[in-house]
């Protein structure tokens, strides 16, 4: 615990130094803008810039901050590699059942490739196979993946795989409730108010938080301090979509047999690209209520829940 506190203090000192440097750069940039106010400019360039700014306004809500983008801001200028095959091939080789999900599934089935703006790979797996997945974790570590676990009120609902230079993989553990499949859902809120001030420090807070997560191995989104920065809800999907899957030879991944109906359930008119999409408001599978409002979480907790969670933490920690 003393070591963790020392690390936090060191991170805070680094943040203060970086914020001072950023403030100095901002002051210099303001001076540059004042000197160039009277310089001639091109109306064509102004028009292009205006259109680009308008596109950004229409595709991102005001004040929204992409936490995943911030966490990978230290990648190369080209951005992380958008790859899912290297990961699912490990799942296939180890006979781990899964189903491609969300944006990657939509991109593959509509455009035949991942979207240019894709930020992560979402996969579905029934929680019944979590132990099999945990036994295969050393294989993923040998392939260069760092593993963290995400919890909701002590219940593991996601394994997150990070590989340097690649977009992250989120493997969601779904559980059954009658004819439905459910899993906790979350959305990063972004910098707190007043954003005019906090937006300068928030990127460094995200980096510090990521390093803290790396040390702690597990993140419980329903506990402090993480719960302050996330909106929580529930993924609620007809179980038949995940029960009946098939191997798609071209894309080398498992997808729902009724993938057209599933995409329609999620995205409505999924055949047509949309410039503006907010999954938290428009995704047909997302219910903006806490999981305990839909299911009794105690029914899904193992009798030796604390011992099992300790075992999982230890298994993941050994991979570091």
N, C-alpha and C positions, 0 to 999 in steps of 0.2 A: 504493500500500500504506500509506503514512504517513497519507493521508487517511482510509482505512478504519479504521486503528487509532485515529485521533483521534475518528472518529464513534463507535466502540465505547466509548471512554472517556467521551464525552459522554453516551451512552445509559446507561452504568453509573451516572454521577453522578445522572442523572434518576431512575433506579430507586431509588437510595438515598434520595433526597428523598421520592419517592412512598411508599416503604415506611415512612419515619418518620411521614409524614402519616397513613397507614393505621393504624399502631400507635397514634397519638394518638386517632384516631376510635374504634378498638376499645376503648381504655381508657375513653373517655367513654361508649360504649354499655354497657359493663359496669356503670358507675356508675348509668346510667339503669335497667338491669334490677334492680339492688339496691333502688332507690327504689320500684319498682313491684311488688315481690314481694307486698306485703300488700294491693294494690288488688283490688277485686272483679272477677270474670271471668265470662264466659258459658259455660256447659257446652256449648251448641250450637256456639259458635265454636271451643271446644277440640276438639270432636269433628270438625268440618270440617277443622281444621288437622291433626289426627292422621291423617285419611284422606288428605289431600294429601301429607303426609310419607311415608305408606306407599306411595302411588303412585310417588313419586320413588324410593324404595328398590327397588321391584320393576322399574322400567324402566331404572335405571342401576346398573351394578355398583359396589360400594363402592370409593371412591377414584378412580373414573374421572373424567377431565377431558376435556371436548370442546374440542380445540384450535381447531377452526374457529370455535366459538362465542366463544372468548376473543379470537380475532383480529378478530372483527367486533363486539366489545363496544362500540365507539364509535359504532355505528349508532343510528338513532332508536329510541325506546321501542317502536315497533311491530315492530321487527326488519327485516331486509333483505327486499326484494321477492322473492317466490318466482315466478320467471319463467324459462321456457326458450325461449319462442317467439322473442323478439328475437334470440337467439343462433342457433337452428337456421335461422331465415329467412335469415341471412347465409350459412350453409353451403349452403342450398338455392339461393340466388341465384348462388353461385359454383360450383355443380355439384361440391361436395365430398362424396364418399360417406361416410356415417356410419351409426350405428345407435343409437337410444335404448337406454339400459341401466339396470340396477339399480333404485333406489327410485323414480325418476320414471316408468320404464316400468311398474312395479308399480302405482303410484298411478293413472296414466292408464287402464290396462286394467282395474283392479278398481273404482276409485271415480270414474273420469272426471275426475280433477283431481290436482294435486300434494298430497301429504300436508301437513297443517298443520305438522308437525315437520320437514319436509324442509330439509336444510342445504346441499345442493349438487346439481348436475346432472351425472350421469355419462353420457358418450357413448363409443361404441366407434368406432375407425377403424383400418383396416389400415395398418401402418407403411409400406406401399408408397406411400401417398399423402401422406407427410409433406412432401415437397418442394412439392406443390401447396398444402398447408395453409400452409407457410411463405411462399409467394408472396402469399397472401391476408391475411397478418397486418396489413398497413397498413389494410385495410378494417375489421378488428376494432378497431384503434386509433382510427380515425375515429369508430367507434360508441361510444367511451368505455371500451374494455376495456384493462386492463393485462395483459401476457403474461409468464409465467415458464415455464421448462422444468424438468422433473424427470428425473433420470438414475439409472440403476442400473449401477454399475461402468462408467461412461462411455457407456452405451447410453441414448439418449433414449426414455422410455416414457410421458411424459405432458406435455401442454401445459395449463397452468392459466390460465384467463381470469378476471380480477377486475374488476368494475365497481362503482363506489361506489353503495351502497344496494341492491345485488342479491346474491343468493346466488351463490357461485362456480361456474364450469363446469370440470369435469375431463374433458379429452378424452384417453382412454387409447389408446395405440398398441399394438395386438395384432400378434403375429407368428405365422407358421404353424410347426407341427411335425407333419408328417403330416396326420392328420385332426383335429388339435387346434389351438386358438388359445391363446396364452399371453401374459401380461403381468405384470411385477412388481407385487406388492401390498404395502401397508404400513398399519400402524395406529399412531397416536400412543399412547405409553405413559402420558403424563401426568406429574405431578410426581414426582420421585424421593423415596425414603424419607430421613428420616422425614417423612411428609406433613403431620404436625401443625405442622411448622415451615416446610417448603418450599412449602406451599400458599399462603402469604401472598405469596411472591415469584414464584411460577411464572407468574401472569398477565402480569406485567411482563416476565419472560423471554421469553414467547411474543411479546409485542409487539415487543421488541427483536430477536428472531430474525426476525420478519416484515420489519422494516425492513432488516435485514442481507440478507435474501433479495432484497429489492427492489434493493439495490445490486449484489449479485452476479449477478442475473439467473437463475442456474441453481442448483439444489439437487441434489446427489448423495446420495441417502439411504443409500448404502453406504459413505460416507466420513465422517470426523470433521468436525464434532461431531454431525452429524445422526443417525448410526447409533445413538448412545447412546439416543435418545428414540423409536425406532420398532421395532416388531416387523415382520419382513419375511417375505413368503411369495410365492405365485404364483397368479395367476388362470389357471384351466385349464378351457377351454370347448370343446365340440365345434364345429369351424369352420363346420359347416353352418348354425348359427344366425345367424352374421354374414355368410355368403356369400349367403343367400337372404333378402332383405328386401323390404318394399313400403312405399309411401307411404300413410300413414293420413290420409285427407282431413280428418277431424274434428280431429285433433290436430296436423296439419301437420308431421309428422315421420316418419322412417323407423323401422320396427320389424321384428323378425324375423317371417318368414312363419309359423313355428311358435312364435308367442309364448307360447301356452299351455304347450307342452312346455318351452320355455326357462324360463318362470317356475317350472314344476314342478321342473326341474333345479336351479334356484337355491334356491327357497324351500319345496319340498315342497307342502304344502297351502296354496298362496298365496291361495286364495279367502277364507280366514278371517283376519281381522286378529289380530295377536298383540301383547299389551302388552309382552312381554319378548322382545327379539330382539338377539342378538349375532352380527353377521356373521362375526366372526373365528372363532367356534366352530361356527356352524350353516349358513353359506352353502355350498351344494353345489358351487360353482365355485371355492372357495378351498382351496388346498393349503398347509398351514403348513410348507412347505419352501422353501429358497432356489431361485431359478430355475435356477442352475447344477447343482442336483441332478436336474433334469428335462431340461434341454437343454444343448447346448454353446454357450455365449455367443459363442465365437469365430466360429461359423458365421454370426452375424448382424452382425458388425462389418464396416463397409466398409473397403476397403483404405486409404483416406485418411481414417480415422476421426477423427484429431485435427484435420485441416484442416477437415473437415466440421463438427465440433463448434465450432470457432472461428468458422466462417461463420455457424452458427446463433446463437451468442452475439452476434455483431456485428449480425445482423439484428434480434434482439430488443432489443438495447441501443439501436439507432437509433430504436425506437418510444417511448422514454422522453421 
